[in-house]
């Protein structure tokens, strides 16, 4: 189940939608564009995204830990919805029904807009307050950092 809408981030990228989709679709590329993920383990044994595919992202430096992500919706060349059913930091106890939708908006043959929408439900009054004052901004900033990494990778290929 998808939580409440919390934040959105958009970034225009100067590559074709097909090229950008190839990067977003390939799970093994995550460490090349995500500023914190150092390693990805393919739990489902698949390197391409599809509904039901699970993988584990590992943060190897700083706030070390892991999260398991699962593809819950997949519309080729349009949208990927990714849930985070498990993590080692306790995010799942603070926020339930966490899903990030990756949406691709082609502009022309050589540019498109990448959009991330985050959905979750804060648990308890404390986390609702933290979400209002701080968490939404943190998630949006992290989304933009990941998107900038995708942009650098896509435009350098």
GUDREN-291508 format. One record per residue: x, y, z of N, C-alpha, C in turn; residue number from 1. Coordinates in nm, 2 decimals. Each point is the difference from the previous one (the first is absolute). Example, Ala and Ser with C-alpha at 12.3 -4.5 7.8 and 13.67 -1.06 7.14 Angstrom:
<rs>
{n.u=1.32; n.v=-0.57; n.w=0.78; ca.u=-0.09; ca.v=0.12; ca.w=0.00; c.u=0.09; c.v=0.12; c.w=0.00; num=1}
{n.u=-0.04; n.v=0.11; n.w=-0.07; ca.u=0.09; ca.v=0.11; ca.w=0.00; c.u=-0.08; c.v=0.11; c.w=0.08; num=2}
</rs>
This chain:
<rs>
{n.u=0.08; n.v=-0.12; n.w=0.00; ca.u=-0.08; ca.v=0.12; ca.w=0.00; c.u=0.09; c.v=0.12; c.w=0.00; num=1}
{n.u=-0.04; n.v=0.11; n.w=-0.07; ca.u=0.07; ca.v=0.12; ca.w=-0.01; c.u=-0.05; c.v=0.10; c.w=0.11; num=2}
{n.u=0.10; n.v=0.06; n.w=0.06; ca.u=-0.03; ca.v=0.10; ca.w=0.11; c.u=-0.05; c.v=0.13; c.w=-0.07; num=3}
{n.u=-0.01; n.v=0.10; n.w=0.09; ca.u=-0.04; ca.v=0.14; ca.w=-0.05; c.u=0.11; c.v=0.06; c.w=-0.08; num=4}
{n.u=-0.03; n.v=0.08; n.w=-0.10; ca.u=0.10; ca.v=0.08; ca.w=-0.07; c.u=0.07; c.v=0.09; c.w=0.10; num=5}
{n.u=0.13; n.v=0.00; n.w=-0.02; ca.u=0.09; ca.v=0.09; ca.w=0.09; c.u=0.08; c.v=0.10; c.w=-0.07; num=6}
{n.u=0.06; n.v=-0.04; n.w=-0.11; ca.u=0.08; ca.v=0.10; ca.w=-0.07; c.u=0.03; c.v=-0.05; c.w=-0.15; num=7}
{n.u=0.04; n.v=0.10; n.w=-0.08; ca.u=0.03; ca.v=-0.03; ca.w=-0.14; c.u=0.13; c.v=0.08; c.w=-0.04; num=8}
{n.u=0.08; n.v=-0.06; n.w=-0.09; ca.u=0.12; ca.v=0.06; ca.w=-0.05; c.u=0.00; c.v=-0.02; c.w=-0.15; num=9}
{n.u=0.04; n.v=0.10; n.w=-0.08; ca.u=0.01; ca.v=-0.02; ca.w=-0.14; c.u=0.13; c.v=0.06; c.w=-0.05; num=10}
{n.u=0.05; n.v=-0.06; n.w=-0.11; ca.u=0.13; ca.v=0.04; ca.w=-0.06; c.u=0.00; c.v=-0.02; c.w=-0.15; num=11}
{n.u=0.03; n.v=0.10; n.w=-0.07; ca.u=0.01; ca.v=-0.02; ca.w=-0.15; c.u=0.14; c.v=-0.05; c.w=-0.03; num=12}
{n.u=0.00; n.v=-0.10; n.w=-0.09; ca.u=0.12; ca.v=-0.07; ca.w=-0.04; c.u=0.01; c.v=0.00; c.w=-0.15; num=13}
{n.u=0.12; n.v=0.04; n.w=-0.05; ca.u=0.02; ca.v=0.01; ca.w=-0.15; c.u=0.05; c.v=-0.13; c.w=-0.06; num=14}
{n.u=-0.09; n.v=-0.10; n.w=0.01; ca.u=0.02; ca.v=-0.13; ca.w=-0.07; c.u=-0.14; c.v=-0.05; c.w=-0.05; num=15}
{n.u=0.00; n.v=-0.10; n.w=-0.08; ca.u=-0.13; ca.v=-0.05; ca.w=-0.05; c.u=-0.06; c.v=-0.08; c.w=0.12; num=16}
{n.u=-0.13; n.v=-0.01; n.w=-0.01; ca.u=-0.08; ca.v=-0.07; ca.w=0.10; c.u=0.05; c.v=-0.15; c.w=0.00; num=17}
{n.u=0.03; n.v=-0.06; n.w=-0.11; ca.u=0.04; ca.v=-0.14; ca.w=-0.01; c.u=0.14; c.v=-0.02; c.w=0.07; num=18}
{n.u=0.09; n.v=0.10; n.w=-0.02; ca.u=0.13; ca.v=-0.01; ca.w=0.07; c.u=-0.02; c.v=0.01; c.w=0.15; num=19}
{n.u=-0.08; n.v=0.09; n.w=0.05; ca.u=-0.02; ca.v=0.02; ca.w=0.14; c.u=-0.07; c.v=-0.12; c.w=0.06; num=20}
{n.u=-0.10; n.v=-0.06; n.w=-0.08; ca.u=-0.07; ca.v=-0.11; ca.w=0.05; c.u=0.10; c.v=-0.12; c.w=0.02; num=21}
{n.u=0.09; n.v=-0.02; n.w=-0.09; ca.u=0.10; ca.v=-0.11; ca.w=0.01; c.u=0.07; c.v=0.01; c.w=0.13; num=22}
{n.u=0.04; n.v=0.12; n.w=0.04; ca.u=0.07; ca.v=0.02; ca.w=0.13; c.u=-0.09; c.v=-0.03; c.w=0.12; num=23}
{n.u=-0.12; n.v=0.06; n.w=-0.01; ca.u=-0.09; ca.v=-0.02; ca.w=0.12; c.u=-0.04; c.v=-0.15; c.w=0.01; num=24}
{n.u=-0.01; n.v=-0.07; n.w=-0.11; ca.u=-0.04; ca.v=-0.14; ca.w=0.00; c.u=0.10; c.v=-0.10; c.w=0.05; num=25}
{n.u=0.13; n.v=0.04; n.w=-0.01; ca.u=0.11; ca.v=-0.09; ca.w=0.04; c.u=0.04; c.v=0.02; c.w=0.15; num=26}
{n.u=-0.04; n.v=-0.10; n.w=0.08; ca.u=0.02; ca.v=0.01; ca.w=0.14; c.u=0.15; c.v=0.00; c.w=0.03; num=27}
{n.u=0.09; n.v=-0.06; n.w=-0.08; ca.u=0.14; ca.v=-0.01; ca.w=0.03; c.u=0.07; c.v=0.14; c.w=-0.01; num=28}
{n.u=-0.07; n.v=0.09; n.w=-0.06; ca.u=0.06; ca.v=0.14; ca.w=-0.02; c.u=-0.02; c.v=0.09; c.w=0.12; num=29}
{n.u=-0.08; n.v=-0.04; n.w=0.10; ca.u=-0.03; ca.v=0.08; ca.w=0.11; c.u=0.12; c.v=0.06; c.w=0.07; num=30}
{n.u=0.11; n.v=-0.08; n.w=0.03; ca.u=0.11; ca.v=0.06; ca.w=0.06; c.u=0.08; c.v=0.10; c.w=-0.08; num=31}
{n.u=-0.03; n.v=0.00; n.w=-0.13; ca.u=0.07; ca.v=0.10; ca.w=-0.09; c.u=-0.07; c.v=0.14; c.w=0.01; num=32}
{n.u=-0.13; n.v=0.00; n.w=0.04; ca.u=-0.06; ca.v=0.13; ca.w=0.00; c.u=-0.06; c.v=0.04; c.w=0.14; num=33}
{n.u=-0.02; n.v=-0.10; n.w=0.09; ca.u=-0.05; ca.v=0.04; ca.w=0.13; c.u=0.12; c.v=0.04; c.w=0.09; num=34}
{n.u=0.00; n.v=0.12; n.w=0.06; ca.u=0.11; ca.v=0.05; ca.w=0.07; c.u=0.04; c.v=-0.08; c.w=0.13; num=35}
{n.u=-0.09; n.v=-0.08; n.w=0.05; ca.u=0.03; ca.v=-0.07; ca.w=0.12; c.u=0.01; c.v=-0.16; c.w=-0.02; num=36}
{n.u=-0.06; n.v=-0.05; n.w=-0.10; ca.u=0.00; ca.v=-0.15; ca.w=-0.01; c.u=0.13; c.v=-0.04; c.w=-0.06; num=37}
{n.u=0.06; n.v=-0.09; n.w=0.07; ca.u=0.13; ca.v=-0.06; ca.w=-0.05; c.u=-0.01; c.v=-0.13; c.w=-0.06; num=38}
{n.u=-0.11; n.v=-0.07; n.w=0.03; ca.u=-0.01; ca.v=-0.14; ca.w=-0.05; c.u=-0.15; c.v=-0.04; c.w=-0.01; num=39}
{n.u=-0.03; n.v=-0.08; n.w=-0.10; ca.u=-0.14; ca.v=-0.05; ca.w=-0.02; c.u=0.01; c.v=-0.15; c.w=-0.01; num=40}
{n.u=-0.08; n.v=-0.07; n.w=0.07; ca.u=-0.01; ca.v=-0.15; ca.w=-0.01; c.u=-0.14; c.v=-0.03; c.w=-0.06; num=41}
{n.u=0.00; n.v=-0.08; n.w=-0.11; ca.u=-0.12; ca.v=-0.03; ca.w=-0.07; c.u=-0.07; c.v=-0.12; c.w=0.07; num=42}
{n.u=-0.09; n.v=0.03; n.w=0.09; ca.u=-0.07; ca.v=-0.11; ca.w=0.08; c.u=-0.07; c.v=-0.09; c.w=-0.10; num=43}
{n.u=-0.07; n.v=0.06; n.w=-0.09; ca.u=-0.08; ca.v=-0.08; ca.w=-0.10; c.u=0.08; c.v=-0.05; c.w=-0.11; num=44}
{n.u=0.13; n.v=0.03; n.w=-0.01; ca.u=0.08; ca.v=-0.05; ca.w=-0.11; c.u=-0.01; c.v=0.07; c.w=-0.13; num=45}
{n.u=-0.08; n.v=0.11; n.w=0.00; ca.u=-0.03; ca.v=0.08; ca.w=-0.13; c.u=0.07; c.v=0.13; c.w=0.01; num=46}
{n.u=0.06; n.v=0.04; n.w=-0.11; ca.u=0.07; ca.v=0.13; ca.w=0.00; c.u=-0.09; c.v=0.11; c.w=-0.06; num=47}
{n.u=-0.11; n.v=-0.04; n.w=-0.06; ca.u=-0.10; ca.v=0.10; ca.w=-0.05; c.u=-0.12; c.v=0.00; c.w=0.09; num=48}
{n.u=-0.07; n.v=0.12; n.w=0.00; ca.u=-0.11; ca.v=0.02; ca.w=0.09; c.u=-0.13; c.v=-0.07; c.w=-0.07; num=49}
{n.u=-0.08; n.v=-0.05; n.w=0.09; ca.u=-0.13; ca.v=-0.06; ca.w=-0.04; c.u=-0.08; c.v=-0.02; c.w=0.13; num=50}
{n.u=-0.13; n.v=0.00; n.w=-0.01; ca.u=-0.08; ca.v=-0.02; ca.w=0.12; c.u=0.04; c.v=-0.13; c.w=0.08; num=51}
{n.u=0.03; n.v=0.02; n.w=0.13; ca.u=0.04; ca.v=-0.11; ca.w=0.08; c.u=0.15; c.v=-0.01; c.w=0.02; num=52}
{n.u=0.08; n.v=0.06; n.w=-0.08; ca.u=0.15; ca.v=-0.01; ca.w=0.01; c.u=0.04; c.v=0.08; c.w=0.13; num=53}
{n.u=0.09; n.v=-0.08; n.w=0.07; ca.u=0.05; ca.v=0.06; ca.w=0.13; c.u=0.15; c.v=0.01; c.w=-0.01; num=54}
{n.u=0.06; n.v=0.10; n.w=0.07; ca.u=0.14; ca.v=0.01; ca.w=0.00; c.u=0.04; c.v=0.08; c.w=0.13; num=55}
{n.u=0.12; n.v=-0.02; n.w=0.05; ca.u=0.04; ca.v=0.06; ca.w=0.12; c.u=0.11; c.v=0.11; c.w=-0.03; num=56}
{n.u=-0.02; n.v=0.12; n.w=0.04; ca.u=0.10; ca.v=0.11; ca.w=-0.01; c.u=0.07; c.v=0.01; c.w=0.13; num=57}
{n.u=0.14; n.v=0.01; n.w=-0.01; ca.u=0.08; ca.v=0.01; ca.w=0.12; c.u=0.07; c.v=0.14; c.w=0.00; num=58}
{n.u=-0.01; n.v=0.07; n.w=0.11; ca.u=0.08; ca.v=0.12; ca.w=0.02; c.u=0.12; c.v=-0.05; c.w=0.08; num=59}
{n.u=0.12; n.v=0.02; n.w=-0.06; ca.u=0.12; ca.v=-0.05; ca.w=0.05; c.u=0.09; c.v=0.10; c.w=0.08; num=60}
{n.u=-0.04; n.v=0.13; n.w=-0.01; ca.u=0.07; ca.v=0.10; ca.w=0.07; c.u=-0.10; c.v=0.09; c.w=0.07; num=61}
{n.u=0.05; n.v=0.08; n.w=0.10; ca.u=-0.09; ca.v=0.09; ca.w=0.07; c.u=-0.10; c.v=-0.08; c.w=0.09; num=62}
{n.u=-0.13; n.v=0.03; n.w=-0.03; ca.u=-0.10; ca.v=-0.07; ca.w=0.08; c.u=-0.03; c.v=-0.14; c.w=-0.07; num=63}
{n.u=0.09; n.v=-0.09; n.w=0.03; ca.u=0.00; ca.v=-0.13; ca.w=-0.06; c.u=-0.13; c.v=-0.08; c.w=0.03; num=64}
{n.u=-0.04; n.v=-0.08; n.w=-0.10; ca.u=-0.12; ca.v=-0.08; ca.w=0.02; c.u=-0.05; c.v=-0.05; c.w=-0.14; num=65}
{n.u=-0.12; n.v=-0.06; n.w=0.01; ca.u=-0.06; ca.v=-0.06; ca.w=-0.12; c.u=-0.15; c.v=0.03; c.w=-0.01; num=66}
{n.u=-0.05; n.v=-0.01; n.w=-0.12; ca.u=-0.14; ca.v=0.00; ca.w=-0.02; c.u=-0.03; c.v=-0.10; c.w=-0.11; num=67}
{n.u=-0.12; n.v=-0.06; n.w=0.01; ca.u=-0.05; ca.v=-0.08; ca.w=-0.11; c.u=-0.10; c.v=0.07; c.w=-0.07; num=68}
{n.u=0.01; n.v=0.01; n.w=-0.13; ca.u=-0.10; ca.v=0.07; ca.w=-0.08; c.u=-0.07; c.v=-0.11; c.w=-0.09; num=69}
{n.u=-0.13; n.v=0.03; n.w=-0.03; ca.u=-0.08; ca.v=-0.09; ca.w=-0.09; c.u=-0.08; c.v=0.08; c.w=-0.10; num=70}
{n.u=0.01; n.v=-0.04; n.w=-0.12; ca.u=-0.08; ca.v=0.07; ca.w=-0.11; c.u=-0.15; c.v=-0.05; c.w=0.02; num=71}
{n.u=-0.08; n.v=0.10; n.w=0.02; ca.u=-0.15; ca.v=-0.03; ca.w=0.02; c.u=-0.08; c.v=0.04; c.w=-0.12; num=72}
{n.u=0.05; n.v=0.09; n.w=-0.09; ca.u=-0.07; ca.v=0.03; ca.w=-0.12; c.u=0.11; c.v=0.03; c.w=-0.11; num=73}
{n.u=-0.03; n.v=-0.04; n.w=-0.12; ca.u=0.10; ca.v=0.02; ca.w=-0.11; c.u=-0.08; c.v=0.02; c.w=-0.13; num=74}
{n.u=0.01; n.v=0.12; n.w=-0.05; ca.u=-0.05; ca.v=0.03; ca.w=-0.13; c.u=0.11; c.v=0.04; c.w=-0.09; num=75}
{n.u=0.05; n.v=-0.08; n.w=-0.09; ca.u=0.12; ca.v=0.03; ca.w=-0.08; c.u=0.00; c.v=0.14; c.w=-0.07; num=76}
{n.u=0.11; n.v=0.07; n.w=0.02; ca.u=0.02; ca.v=0.13; ca.w=-0.06; c.u=-0.09; c.v=0.11; c.w=0.06; num=77}
{n.u=-0.07; n.v=-0.04; n.w=0.11; ca.u=-0.09; ca.v=0.10; ca.w=0.06; c.u=0.02; c.v=0.01; c.w=0.16; num=78}
{n.u=-0.01; n.v=-0.11; n.w=0.07; ca.u=0.00; ca.v=0.01; ca.w=0.14; c.u=0.05; c.v=-0.13; c.w=0.07; num=79}
{n.u=0.08; n.v=0.02; n.w=0.11; ca.u=0.04; ca.v=-0.11; ca.w=0.09; c.u=-0.04; c.v=0.05; c.w=0.14; num=80}
{n.u=-0.07; n.v=-0.09; n.w=0.07; ca.u=-0.03; ca.v=0.03; ca.w=0.14; c.u=0.08; c.v=-0.10; c.w=0.09; num=81}
{n.u=0.08; n.v=0.05; n.w=0.09; ca.u=0.09; ca.v=-0.08; ca.w=0.08; c.u=-0.04; c.v=0.02; c.w=0.15; num=82}
{n.u=-0.03; n.v=-0.12; n.w=0.07; ca.u=-0.03; ca.v=0.00; ca.w=0.14; c.u=0.13; c.v=-0.04; c.w=0.08; num=83}
{n.u=0.00; n.v=0.04; n.w=0.12; ca.u=0.11; ca.v=-0.03; ca.w=0.09; c.u=-0.05; c.v=-0.08; c.w=0.12; num=84}
{n.u=-0.02; n.v=-0.13; n.w=-0.02; ca.u=-0.06; ca.v=-0.08; ca.w=0.11; c.u=0.09; c.v=-0.03; c.w=0.12; num=85}
{n.u=0.13; n.v=0.01; n.w=-0.01; ca.u=0.09; ca.v=-0.02; ca.w=0.11; c.u=0.12; c.v=0.09; c.w=0.00; num=86}
{n.u=0.05; n.v=0.04; n.w=0.11; ca.u=0.12; ca.v=0.08; ca.w=0.01; c.u=0.07; c.v=-0.02; c.w=0.14; num=87}
{n.u=0.12; n.v=0.03; n.w=0.01; ca.u=0.08; ca.v=-0.02; ca.w=0.12; c.u=0.00; c.v=0.12; c.w=0.09; num=88}
{n.u=-0.05; n.v=0.11; n.w=-0.05; ca.u=0.01; ca.v=0.13; ca.w=0.08; c.u=-0.13; c.v=0.03; c.w=0.08; num=89}
{n.u=-0.10; n.v=-0.07; n.w=-0.02; ca.u=-0.13; ca.v=0.02; ca.w=0.07; c.u=-0.09; c.v=0.09; c.w=-0.07; num=90}
{n.u=0.02; n.v=0.04; n.w=-0.12; ca.u=-0.09; ca.v=0.08; ca.w=-0.08; c.u=-0.14; c.v=-0.06; c.w=-0.01; num=91}
{n.u=0.00; n.v=-0.13; n.w=-0.01; ca.u=-0.13; ca.v=-0.07; ca.w=-0.01; c.u=-0.08; c.v=0.01; c.w=0.12; num=92}
{n.u=0.06; n.v=0.03; n.w=0.12; ca.u=-0.08; ca.v=0.02; ca.w=0.12; c.u=-0.05; c.v=0.14; c.w=0.01; num=93}
{n.u=0.07; n.v=0.09; n.w=-0.07; ca.u=-0.04; ca.v=0.15; ca.w=0.01; c.u=-0.10; c.v=0.03; c.w=-0.11; num=94}
{n.u=0.02; n.v=-0.07; n.w=-0.12; ca.u=-0.08; ca.v=0.03; ca.w=-0.12; c.u=-0.05; c.v=-0.13; c.w=-0.06; num=95}
{n.u=-0.13; n.v=-0.01; n.w=-0.01; ca.u=-0.06; ca.v=-0.12; ca.w=-0.06; c.u=-0.04; c.v=0.03; c.w=-0.15; num=96}
{n.u=-0.03; n.v=-0.11; n.w=-0.07; ca.u=-0.05; ca.v=0.01; ca.w=-0.14; c.u=0.09; c.v=0.09; c.w=-0.09; num=97}
{n.u=0.13; n.v=-0.02; n.w=0.02; ca.u=0.10; ca.v=0.09; ca.w=-0.07; c.u=0.01; c.v=-0.05; c.w=-0.15; num=98}
{n.u=-0.03; n.v=0.09; n.w=-0.09; ca.u=0.02; ca.v=-0.03; ca.w=-0.14; c.u=0.05; c.v=0.13; c.w=-0.07; num=99}
{n.u=0.10; n.v=-0.02; n.w=-0.09; ca.u=0.05; ca.v=0.10; ca.w=-0.09; c.u=-0.04; c.v=-0.03; c.w=-0.14; num=100}
{n.u=-0.07; n.v=0.09; n.w=-0.07; ca.u=-0.03; ca.v=-0.02; ca.w=-0.14; c.u=0.10; c.v=0.08; c.w=-0.08; num=101}
{n.u=0.06; n.v=-0.07; n.w=-0.10; ca.u=0.09; ca.v=0.06; ca.w=-0.10; c.u=-0.09; c.v=0.02; c.w=-0.13; num=102}
{n.u=-0.01; n.v=0.12; n.w=-0.04; ca.u=-0.09; ca.v=0.02; ca.w=-0.12; c.u=0.09; c.v=0.08; c.w=-0.10; num=103}
{n.u=-0.02; n.v=-0.05; n.w=-0.13; ca.u=0.08; ca.v=0.06; ca.w=-0.11; c.u=-0.09; c.v=0.08; c.w=-0.09; num=104}
{n.u=0.03; n.v=0.12; n.w=-0.03; ca.u=-0.08; ca.v=0.09; ca.w=-0.08; c.u=0.09; c.v=0.04; c.w=-0.12; num=105}
{n.u=-0.01; n.v=-0.06; n.w=-0.12; ca.u=0.07; ca.v=0.04; ca.w=-0.12; c.u=-0.04; c.v=0.14; c.w=-0.04; num=106}
{n.u=0.10; n.v=0.08; n.w=-0.04; ca.u=-0.03; ca.v=0.13; ca.w=-0.05; c.u=0.02; c.v=0.01; c.w=-0.15; num=107}
{n.u=0.11; n.v=-0.06; n.w=-0.05; ca.u=0.03; ca.v=-0.01; ca.w=-0.14; c.u=0.09; c.v=-0.12; c.w=-0.02; num=108}
{n.u=0.06; n.v=-0.01; n.w=-0.12; ca.u=0.09; ca.v=-0.12; ca.w=-0.02; c.u=0.13; c.v=0.00; c.w=0.08; num=109}
{n.u=0.03; n.v=0.11; n.w=0.06; ca.u=0.13; ca.v=0.01; ca.w=0.07; c.u=-0.01; c.v=0.06; c.w=0.14; num=110}
{n.u=-0.12; n.v=0.00; n.w=0.06; ca.u=-0.01; ca.v=0.05; ca.w=0.13; c.u=-0.13; c.v=-0.05; c.w=0.07; num=111}
{n.u=0.00; n.v=-0.01; n.w=0.13; ca.u=-0.11; ca.v=-0.05; ca.w=0.07; c.u=0.01; c.v=0.06; c.w=0.15; num=112}
{n.u=-0.11; n.v=-0.02; n.w=0.07; ca.u=0.00; ca.v=0.04; ca.w=0.14; c.u=-0.02; c.v=-0.13; c.w=0.08; num=113}
{n.u=0.09; n.v=-0.01; n.w=0.10; ca.u=-0.01; ca.v=-0.11; ca.w=0.09; c.u=-0.07; c.v=0.05; c.w=0.13; num=114}
{n.u=-0.09; n.v=-0.07; n.w=0.05; ca.u=-0.08; ca.v=0.04; ca.w=0.12; c.u=0.00; c.v=-0.11; c.w=0.10; num=115}
{n.u=0.02; n.v=0.03; n.w=0.12; ca.u=-0.01; ca.v=-0.09; ca.w=0.12; c.u=-0.11; c.v=0.05; c.w=0.09; num=116}
{n.u=-0.10; n.v=-0.08; n.w=0.03; ca.u=-0.11; ca.v=0.03; ca.w=0.09; c.u=0.02; c.v=-0.09; c.w=0.12; num=117}
{n.u=0.00; n.v=0.05; n.w=0.12; ca.u=0.01; ca.v=-0.08; ca.w=0.12; c.u=-0.13; c.v=-0.01; c.w=0.08; num=118}
{n.u=-0.04; n.v=-0.12; n.w=0.04; ca.u=-0.12; ca.v=-0.02; ca.w=0.07; c.u=0.03; c.v=-0.08; c.w=0.13; num=119}
{n.u=-0.05; n.v=0.04; n.w=0.11; ca.u=0.01; ca.v=-0.08; ca.w=0.13; c.u=-0.09; c.v=0.06; c.w=0.10; num=120}
{n.u=-0.01; n.v=-0.08; n.w=0.11; ca.u=-0.08; ca.v=0.05; ca.w=0.11; c.u=0.08; c.v=0.00; c.w=0.13; num=121}
{n.u=0.02; n.v=0.12; n.w=0.06; ca.u=0.08; ca.v=0.01; ca.w=0.12; c.u=-0.08; c.v=-0.07; c.w=0.11; num=122}
{n.u=0.07; n.v=-0.07; n.w=0.09; ca.u=-0.06; ca.v=-0.07; ca.w=0.11; c.u=0.02; c.v=0.08; c.w=0.13; num=123}
{n.u=-0.11; n.v=0.03; n.w=0.06; ca.u=0.00; ca.v=0.07; ca.w=0.13; c.u=0.01; c.v=0.15; c.w=-0.02; num=124}
{n.u=-0.03; n.v=0.07; n.w=0.11; ca.u=0.00; ca.v=0.15; ca.w=0.00; c.u=0.14; c.v=0.05; c.w=-0.02; num=125}
{n.u=0.10; n.v=-0.06; n.w=0.06; ca.u=0.14; ca.v=0.05; ca.w=-0.01; c.u=0.04; c.v=0.00; c.w=-0.14; num=126}
{n.u=-0.02; n.v=-0.12; n.w=-0.07; ca.u=0.04; ca.v=-0.01; ca.w=-0.14; c.u=-0.08; c.v=0.09; c.w=-0.10; num=127}
{n.u=-0.12; n.v=0.02; n.w=0.04; ca.u=-0.08; ca.v=0.09; ca.w=-0.08; c.u=0.05; c.v=0.14; c.w=0.00; num=128}
{n.u=0.04; n.v=0.04; n.w=0.12; ca.u=0.06; ca.v=0.13; ca.w=0.02; c.u=0.14; c.v=0.01; c.w=-0.07; num=129}
{n.u=0.08; n.v=-0.10; n.w=0.02; ca.u=0.13; ca.v=0.00; ca.w=-0.07; c.u=-0.02; c.v=0.00; c.w=-0.15; num=130}
{n.u=-0.10; n.v=-0.07; n.w=-0.05; ca.u=-0.02; ca.v=0.01; ca.w=-0.14; c.u=-0.04; c.v=0.14; c.w=-0.05; num=131}
{n.u=-0.08; n.v=0.06; n.w=0.07; ca.u=-0.04; ca.v=0.14; ca.w=-0.04; c.u=0.11; c.v=0.10; c.w=0.01; num=132}
{n.u=0.09; n.v=-0.01; n.w=0.11; ca.u=0.10; ca.v=0.09; ca.w=0.02; c.u=0.13; c.v=-0.03; c.w=-0.08; num=133}
{n.u=0.03; n.v=-0.13; n.w=-0.03; ca.u=0.13; ca.v=-0.04; ca.w=-0.05; c.u=0.01; c.v=-0.11; c.w=-0.10; num=134}
{n.u=-0.07; n.v=-0.11; n.w=0.02; ca.u=0.02; ca.v=-0.12; ca.w=-0.08; c.u=-0.04; c.v=0.02; c.w=-0.15; num=135}
{n.u=-0.11; n.v=0.07; n.w=-0.03; ca.u=-0.03; ca.v=0.02; ca.w=-0.14; c.u=0.11; c.v=0.07; c.w=-0.07; num=136}
{n.u=0.06; n.v=0.11; n.w=0.06; ca.u=0.11; ca.v=0.07; ca.w=-0.07; c.u=0.12; c.v=-0.09; c.w=-0.02; num=137}
{n.u=0.03; n.v=-0.09; n.w=0.10; ca.u=0.11; ca.v=-0.09; ca.w=-0.01; c.u=-0.02; c.v=-0.10; c.w=-0.11; num=138}
{n.u=-0.12; n.v=-0.05; n.w=-0.01; ca.u=-0.03; ca.v=-0.10; ca.w=-0.11; c.u=0.01; c.v=0.07; c.w=-0.13; num=139}
{n.u=-0.06; n.v=0.12; n.w=-0.02; ca.u=0.01; ca.v=0.07; ca.w=-0.12; c.u=0.14; c.v=0.03; c.w=-0.04; num=140}
{n.u=0.09; n.v=0.04; n.w=0.09; ca.u=0.14; ca.v=0.03; ca.w=-0.02; c.u=0.07; c.v=-0.13; c.w=-0.05; num=141}
{n.u=-0.03; n.v=-0.11; n.w=0.07; ca.u=0.06; ca.v=-0.13; ca.w=-0.04; c.u=-0.04; c.v=-0.04; c.w=-0.14; num=142}
{n.u=-0.13; n.v=0.02; n.w=-0.03; ca.u=-0.05; ca.v=-0.04; ca.w=-0.13; c.u=0.07; c.v=0.08; c.w=-0.11; num=143}
{n.u=0.02; n.v=0.13; n.w=0.03; ca.u=0.07; ca.v=0.09; ca.w=-0.10; c.u=0.15; c.v=-0.05; c.w=-0.01; num=144}
{n.u=0.06; n.v=-0.04; n.w=0.10; ca.u=0.14; ca.v=-0.05; ca.w=0.00; c.u=0.01; c.v=-0.12; c.w=-0.09; num=145}
{n.u=-0.09; n.v=-0.09; n.w=0.02; ca.u=-0.01; ca.v=-0.13; ca.w=-0.09; c.u=-0.02; c.v=0.04; c.w=-0.14; num=146}
{n.u=-0.10; n.v=0.09; n.w=-0.02; ca.u=-0.03; ca.v=0.04; ca.w=-0.14; c.u=0.12; c.v=0.07; c.w=-0.07; num=147}
{n.u=0.08; n.v=0.08; n.w=0.08; ca.u=0.12; ca.v=0.07; ca.w=-0.06; c.u=0.10; c.v=-0.11; c.w=-0.04; num=148}
{n.u=0.01; n.v=-0.11; n.w=0.08; ca.u=0.09; ca.v=-0.11; ca.w=-0.03; c.u=-0.04; c.v=-0.07; c.w=-0.13; num=149}
{n.u=-0.13; n.v=-0.02; n.w=-0.01; ca.u=-0.06; ca.v=-0.06; ca.w=-0.12; c.u=0.03; c.v=0.09; c.w=-0.12; num=150}
{n.u=-0.02; n.v=0.13; n.w=0.01; ca.u=0.03; ca.v=0.09; ca.w=-0.10; c.u=0.15; c.v=0.00; c.w=-0.05; num=151}
{n.u=0.09; n.v=0.00; n.w=0.10; ca.u=0.14; ca.v=-0.01; ca.w=-0.03; c.u=0.03; c.v=-0.12; c.w=-0.08; num=152}
{n.u=-0.05; n.v=-0.12; n.w=0.05; ca.u=0.03; ca.v=-0.12; ca.w=-0.07; c.u=-0.06; c.v=-0.01; c.w=-0.14; num=153}
{n.u=-0.12; n.v=0.05; n.w=-0.01; ca.u=-0.07; ca.v=0.00; ca.w=-0.13; c.u=0.07; c.v=0.09; c.w=-0.10; num=154}
{n.u=0.03; n.v=0.12; n.w=0.04; ca.u=0.06; ca.v=0.09; ca.w=-0.09; c.u=0.15; c.v=-0.03; c.w=-0.04; num=155}
{n.u=0.06; n.v=-0.08; n.w=0.08; ca.u=0.14; ca.v=-0.04; ca.w=-0.03; c.u=0.01; c.v=-0.12; c.w=-0.09; num=156}
{n.u=-0.11; n.v=-0.07; n.w=-0.02; ca.u=0.01; ca.v=-0.12; ca.w=-0.08; c.u=-0.01; c.v=0.03; c.w=-0.15; num=157}
</rs>
